[in-house]
Amino acid sequence: MKIRNATIEDLSELIVIENLCFVKEEAATRAAFEKRLTIIPDSFFVAEEGGKIVGLVNGPVIPSAYITDELFRDIQANPVFGGHQSILGLAVDPRFQKLGIAATLLAHMEKAATLQRRETVTLTCKEKYIRFYESHGYSNRGISGSQLGGVVWFNMIKKLQ
């Protein structure tokens, strides 16, 4: 498996995976992905297997430790160093799930964030994914203020060394 930065040429494949993994109300739109690929390509990664994209992870660096719904609409370029690396999306094609791809993408994002001296990696997840993130060193910081998709999200944070 190969992990690399995503490019605008990957857009169609990224949209397919996103829509396989998230319901319409939660999935990033084509416009959102275009914006992320343009503004934060340094924190947008894909996993490839046999030349095919099978997973993705992305998110901007933010000044606070918690994600707000505003981030899904408006992102800024990442600072060179510092801040908190957010994850707005971690998705793996269902045909390739349970093979460690999500964990590999997560570790890659954490390594990149550590090299840029980020304070934490922060994300929100549904209750059913809390154990997955806890098993990778994340702490559950309780219910998020996010209203995305009308579901309950939990703040998950991992402090970086």
C-alpha positions, 0 to 999 in steps of 0.5 A: 500500500502506498500513502501519498498527498491527494491531487485534484486529479483524484477528485472523482475517486475521492467523491466515490469513497466519501459517498460510500462511507458517509450519508449525504448529510455528512459527506463532503461535497465535490466543492468542499473536496476541491477547496481542500485539495487546493488550500490544504494539499499538505494535509490531504492524503490517500491510500493506494492499493494496486494504483487504485485509491482505497482510502483518504484522510484530510483536514486543516490545521486549526487554532483551537483543539476542537472542530466546529461546523464552520470548518466544513464550510470555510478553511484556511491554508495550514500554518507551517508549524504549530496549531492543531491538526484536524481530521474532517474525514477518514474514509476507506472503500468498504471493500477494503475495510478491516485491513488496517488502511484506516489505521495506516492513514491515521498514523500517516496524518499523525506523523506529518502533524508531528513533523510540523510540530502540531499540538494535537490531532483532533476529530469528531466521530460517532459513538460507534467509532470511539473505541477505534480511536481510543485504541490509537491513543485518542481521548474522548473529550465528550459530546461535540457542539457539531450539528453536522448531519443532525447526529451526535458527534464526540470530540476525540483528541490525541496529544502529540509529542 
